Each structure stands twice: as structure tokens, then as C-alpha cells.
Amino acid sequence: MVQTPESVIAELKKGNYAPVYFLQGDEAYYIDLISDYIEENALTEGDKGFNQTIIYGKDHQVSQVITNAKRFPMMSQRQVVIVKEAQDLSDLNKEAGQKLLLDYIKNPLASTILVFGHKYKSIDKRKALGKALDKYTVFVSTKKLYDNQVPAWIGTYVSGKQHKIKPKATQMLADFIGNNLERLANEIDKILINFAEKVEIDEAMVQKYVGISKDFNVFELQKALQVMDIMKANRIVNYFESNSKRNPIIPVIAVLFSFYSKLLVAHHSKDKSERALASVLKVNPYFAKDYIIALRHYPLIKVVDNIRHLREADLKSKGVGNASATEGQILRELVFKLMH
């Protein structure tokens, strides 16, 4: 039965280890989280030297993994075998390799904890191997979060460390980093390491420790676009153009595309109150008023045009259509089109 990463971690923290873990999917953060926990905690430091084996898939076959798994521990109750990048095992998708794995997971060695980290790919659960993994192992299948799920994940991560975070700071992290959970966790940890006491992360902390300029960042650009502040928008574009390496255009386009896409949804909402828009747009009520303000400046037809402009700019930034234009020139043209 497929289990959630959270339920698996909860069992591990209780000291409950299973014989085989198969961790797969697009979201590598959870695969590493579980694998790293087992690597760090299943054995004492003294036992790890003889009883912990790390295998990399590209250098091994399933038969070698099983051989290691069938060894008995030395002067310890158990051993740990971790297969990193298991998707690269040369015979995992071949009949012989799958038969070896099937035979082992049906009758695993009780003194071995065997962990497969199968990243960015998934074993088909409709096939024999997938069905067996689901039945006989702790089977975790991870997916990338949707953008609208990221703020809630940030809140849960921060509260799990007994800290708090303000809505604007949450949105800044979500917009700036996106759904890369590993990077999000690292950036949040980078903020929190500066404080011995419990804190509430605010936008100033995000700006300072994550490295977002206070006045010249994509959030300020979005704010300028919301209220049609042409002068401020152009100042930010000038800054981005003169600091292009620190302000690549693709993340900027992604943030602005998200904003105008939500604005399109807001236009089609019958109830345009703050509470209703917060619900339909899946944003914190703190930000709903920003969309109400933007609705006054951008009629529906203009929002549709702006989404088209953003798609065109995205293609240009990738060398399609106008490969000679710099990122700064593409952004300058884009912002002009968005506001005129």
C-alpha cells in the first residue's frame, strides 16, 4: 500500500523500521528525507562502519544489491543497504533483474533494512513489479507540488520547526523559489539558523537572508504592475538589466504568468469579495485585495493579451523567434506591453 512521506517519517521516529523501502517519484526531496533519516538513525555510529552500505545505481546491478541485502550484520542486530539513484540500476527494467528483486521482497532478510531511492521515475503499479512493491514494501510515490500548494507546505515546514512565518514572507518564498522543496527547505533553514529564539519570519528576513533586493525584485515589479506604476516598473527593469546574472528572466516571467493567470480566474469569479477571491485563487486572504486592485486596472481582454505577451516573452527568452535580443531587452519590451 502506498504510504505518505509524513506517515513513513513518523514511524521511523518511533524506531519502527521495515525490511524494504521503495521510494520513487518526481519529488526527490521526500526520497532524500526518508533515505537520509534511515542512513543517519537506523544504526549507531559504531555500527555503521561494518553494517551500512551505500550503493549507486549506475555502477551496480540488482543482483549486487540483493547480494549485499542477504548478508548478515557483523556484531549488530541489523545492517542498512541504501541504493541511491536506483532508477539507474542497469537491469531493473529487465526480466532477470525484476525476478531477483521480486523474490527478495517477498522473503526479505529480517536483519536488513533495504532502501531504494528511485528518483524522477516511477514503476508502473499496474505491472507485476509495481504490484509486488506495493504489497511487500513500504512504498512511497511522490509528486511535485502544484504552485498553489507551496504556501501551505512552507507554513507546515516552518511550524514543524516551532517557528512562525508571515503571509507575505510565505508568498515571497513561494514566488521566488517555486515548488523546489529541497531549495525551499534550505532557504528556510538558512533564515532560521540566524536565530537562537523562536521567531516569526517576515519579509525583511527573507530579503536579507535569501538575498532578495528590498526594492528591486520580482515582487516589487508585480506590485508596480498591479497599480500601473510605470516609473517604478521601469526602475526595476533597469536594475534587472544591469544585474542580469542575479535576476534571470525566466523566473520573473513565471511569477508574472502566475499573477495574470490568477487575475484571469478572478475576472470570471461571480463573487469578487476578498474572502471569495482568496478561496477561488487559493491565496492567503492577505493578498486578495491586491487582485481586487488589479481588476480595476486590467479589464478581461487586457489580461488575456498579457498572458499571450508572457508566453511570447518566454519563447523569446529561450531563443525562439528573436534569438538576438538580450534578456533585459525582452523584459523591457514585455513590461511595456503589459502596461500599455
C-alpha positions in Angstrom: 0.0 0.0 0.0 1.3 3.4 -1.0 2.2 5.5 2.1 2.7 9.2 2.6 6.2 10.5 3.3 4.9 12.0 6.5 3.5 8.7 7.8 6.8 6.9 7.0 8.8 9.5 8.8 6.5 9.3 11.8 7.1 5.5 12.0 10.8 5.9 11.7 10.9 8.4 14.5 9.2 5.8 16.7 12.0 3.4 15.8 9.8 1.2 13.6 11.9 0.1 10.6 10.7 -2.1 7.8 12.8 -4.6 5.8 12.3 -2.9 2.4 11.6 0.7 1.4 10.9 1.7 -2.2 10.8 5.4 -2.6 10.0 6.7 -6.1 8.6 9.7 -8.0 9.2 13.2 -9.2 9.7 14.9 -5.8 13.3 14.0 -4.8 13.0 15.9 -1.5 10.9 13.3 0.2 13.0 10.4 -1.2 16.1 12.0 0.3 14.3 12.9 3.5 13.4 9.3 4.3 16.6 7.8 2.9 18.8 10.3 4.9 16.8 9.7 8.1 17.4 5.9 7.8 21.1 6.5 7.0 21.6 8.8 10.0 19.5 7.0 12.6 19.0 3.3 11.9 22.5 2.4 13.2 24.7 3.7 15.9 27.9 5.4 14.7 29.9 2.5 15.9 27.8 0.0 13.8 27.9 2.0 10.6 31.4 1.1 9.6 30.7 -2.6 9.1 26.9 -2.6 8.6 26.0 0.3 6.4 26.4 0.0 2.6 25.7 2.8 0.1 25.2 1.7 -3.4 24.8 3.9 -6.5 22.6 2.5 -9.2 24.6 3.5 -12.2 27.5 1.3 -11.0 25.6 -1.8 -10.0 23.0 -4.4 -10.9 20.1 -5.7 -9.0 22.0 -9.0 -8.3 24.7 -7.0 -6.4 22.1 -5.1 -4.4 20.5 -8.4 -3.4 23.8 -10.0 -2.5 24.5 -7.1 -0.1 21.0 -7.3 1.3 21.4 -11.0 2.1 24.5 -10.6 4.2 24.1 -10.9 7.9 25.2 -8.0 10.1 28.5 -8.0 11.9 28.3 -7.6 15.7 25.0 -5.7 15.3 21.3 -6.5 15.3 20.9 -5.2 11.7 22.5 -3.7 8.7 21.4 -1.0 6.3 21.7 -1.1 2.5 20.8 2.1 0.6 20.5 2.2 -3.1 20.8 5.8 -4.3 19.8 6.7 -7.9 18.1 3.3 -8.1 16.5 4.2 -11.4 19.9 3.8 -13.0 20.3 0.1 -12.0 21.2 -1.4 -15.3 18.9 -4.4 -15.1 16.0 -3.1 -13.0 13.8 -2.9 -16.1 14.9 -6.3 -17.4 13.1 -9.6 -16.6 16.1 -11.2 -14.8 16.7 -8.2 -12.5 13.0 -7.8 -11.7 12.7 -11.5 -10.8 15.6 -11.2 -8.4 14.0 -8.2 -6.7 10.6 -9.8 -6.6 12.0 -13.0 -5.0 13.8 -10.9 -2.3 11.0 -8.5 -1.4 8.6 -11.5 -0.9 11.1 -13.0 1.6 13.5 -10.3 2.8 16.2 -10.8 5.4 14.7 -9.5 8.7 18.1 -8.1 9.9 18.5 -5.9 6.7 16.9 -2.5 6.0 17.0 -2.2 2.3 16.2 1.3 0.8 15.7 2.1 -2.9 15.8 5.8 -3.9 14.2 5.7 -7.4 14.2 9.4 -8.4 12.2 11.2 -11.2 10.7 8.0 -12.5 8.0 5.6 -11.3 7.5 1.9 -11.5 4.1 1.2 -13.1 1.8 -0.1 -10.4 -0.3 -2.0 -12.9 2.6 -4.3 -13.7 3.8 -7.3 -11.7 6.8 -5.5 -10.1 4.7 -2.4 -9.2 2.0 -4.6 -7.6 4.6 -6.5 -5.6 6.4 -3.4 -4.4 3.0 -2.0 -3.3 2.2 -5.2 -1.5 5.5 -6.2 0.1 7.4 -3.0 0.8 7.0 0.4 2.4 6.1 2.0 -1.0 6.2 5.8 -1.3 5.4 7.5 -4.6 6.0 11.3 -4.7 4.7 14.0 -6.9 5.8 17.6 -7.4 3.5 20.1 -5.5 1.3 22.3 -7.6 2.2 26.0 -7.2 -0.9 26.7 -5.1 0.1 24.0 -2.6 3.5 25.6 -2.0 2.5 28.3 0.6 0.8 25.7 2.8 3.9 23.4 2.6 6.1 26.4 3.7 3.8 27.0 6.6 3.8 23.4 7.7 7.6 23.2 7.3 8.2 26.3 9.4 5.7 25.3 12.1 7.3 21.9 12.3 10.4 23.7 13.4 8.3 25.5 16.1 8.6 28.9 14.3 6.0 31.1 12.5 6.0 32.9 9.2 4.0 35.9 7.9 1.8 35.5 4.8 3.8 38.0 2.7 7.1 36.2 3.6 5.5 32.9 2.7 4.3 34.2 -0.7 7.7 35.7 -1.4 9.4 32.4 -0.9 6.8 30.6 -2.9 7.0 33.0 -5.8 10.8 33.4 -5.7 11.7 29.7 -5.4 8.6 27.9 -6.7 7.9 24.2 -5.9 11.6 23.1 -5.4 11.1 21.7 -1.9 14.8 21.0 -1.3 15.7 24.6 -2.1 12.8 25.9 -0.1 13.8 23.9 2.9 17.4 25.0 2.6 16.5 28.7 2.3 14.1 28.5 5.3 16.9 26.7 7.3 19.3 29.4 6.2 17.0 32.1 7.7 16.3 30.2 11.0 19.9 29.4 11.7 20.5 33.1 12.5 18.1 33.0 15.4 18.5 31.1 18.7 15.0 32.0 19.9 11.6 31.2 18.3 10.8 33.8 15.6 8.2 34.8 13.1 9.8 35.0 9.7 8.9 38.3 7.9 9.6 39.8 4.5 12.7 41.6 5.8 14.2 38.3 6.9 13.5 36.8 3.5 15.0 39.8 1.8 18.1 39.7 4.0 18.9 36.0 4.2 17.6 34.7 0.9 19.2 37.5 -1.0 16.3 39.3 -2.5 16.8 43.0 -3.0 14.5 45.1 -0.9 13.4 47.5 -3.6 14.3 45.7 -6.8 12.8 42.2 -7.0 10.0 40.5 -8.9 7.5 41.0 -6.1 8.0 44.8 -6.3 7.7 44.6 -10.0 4.4 42.7 -9.7 3.2 45.3 -7.2 4.1 48.1 -9.6 2.2 46.3 -12.4 -0.8 45.8 -10.1 -1.2 49.5 -9.7 0.1 50.6 -13.1 3.1 52.4 -11.6 5.1 52.8 -14.8 8.0 54.7 -13.3 8.6 52.1 -10.6 8.3 49.3 -13.0 10.9 50.8 -15.3 13.3 51.4 -12.4 13.1 47.7 -11.5 13.6 46.7 -15.2 16.7 48.9 -15.4 18.1 47.3 -12.2 17.3 43.8 -13.6 19.0 44.6 -16.9 22.2 45.9 -15.1 22.2 42.8 -12.8 21.0 40.1 -15.3 23.0 37.2 -13.8 21.3 37.7 -10.4 17.9 38.3 -12.0 17.3 35.8 -14.8 14.2 36.5 -16.8 12.6 33.0 -16.8 11.7 33.1 -13.0 10.4 36.6 -13.5 8.1 35.5 -16.3 6.9 32.6 -14.2 5.9 34.8 -11.3 4.1 37.3 -13.6 2.4 34.5 -15.5 1.0 33.1 -12.2 -0.2 36.6 -11.3 -2.1 37.3 -14.6 -3.4 33.7 -14.7 -5.0 34.2 -11.2 -6.3 37.6 -12.4 -8.0 35.8 -15.3 -9.7 33.5 -12.8 -10.7 36.5 -10.6 -12.4 38.1 -13.6 -14.6 35.0 -14.0 -15.5 34.8 -10.4 -19.0 36.0 -9.7 -18.2 36.9 -6.1 -15.3 39.3 -6.1 -15.1 39.9 -2.3 -11.7 39.4 -0.6 -12.9 36.1 1.1 -14.3 34.7 -2.1 -11.3 35.6 -4.2 -8.9 34.2 -1.6 -10.8 30.9 -1.8 -11.1 30.6 -5.6 -7.5 31.8 -6.2 -6.1 29.6 -3.4 -4.2 32.5 -1.9 -3.9 33.9 1.6 -6.7 36.5 2.2 -3.9 39.0 2.9 -3.3 39.0 -0.9 -6.8 39.0 -2.1 -7.0 42.8 -2.0 -4.1 43.0 -4.5 -6.2 41.2 -7.0 -9.2 43.5 -6.4 -7.0 46.5 -7.1 -5.5 44.9 -10.2 -9.0 44.1 -11.5 -9.6 47.9 -11.7 -6.6 48.4 -13.9 -6.8 45.3 -16.1 -10.0 44.5 -18.0 -10.5 40.9 -19.1 -9.4 41.5 -22.6 -6.1 43.1 -21.4 -5.5 40.2 -19.0 -5.9 37.7 -21.9 -3.5 39.8 -24.1 -0.9 39.9 -21.2 -0.9 36.2 -20.9 -0.2 36.0 -24.6 2.6 38.6 -24.2 4.1 36.5 -21.4 4.1 33.3 -23.5 5.8 35.2 -26.3 8.4 36.5 -24.0 9.0 33.0 -22.6 9.7 31.7 -26.1 12.0 34.6 -26.9 14.0 34.1 -23.7 14.6 30.5 -24.9 15.9 31.7 -28.3 12.7 31.2 -30.3 11.8 34.0 -32.8 14.2 36.7 -31.7 17.4 35.0 -30.6 19.5 38.2 -30.8 17.6 40.1 -28.1 19.1 40.2 -24.6 17.1 39.2 -21.5 17.0 42.8 -20.5 15.6 43.9 -23.9 13.0 41.1 -23.8 11.9 42.1 -20.2 11.7 45.8 -21.1 9.5 45.1 -24.1 7.4 42.7 -22.1 6.7 45.2 -19.2 5.8 47.9 -21.8 3.3 45.6 -23.4 1.9 44.5 -20.0 1.2 48.1 -19.0 0.0 49.6 -22.4 
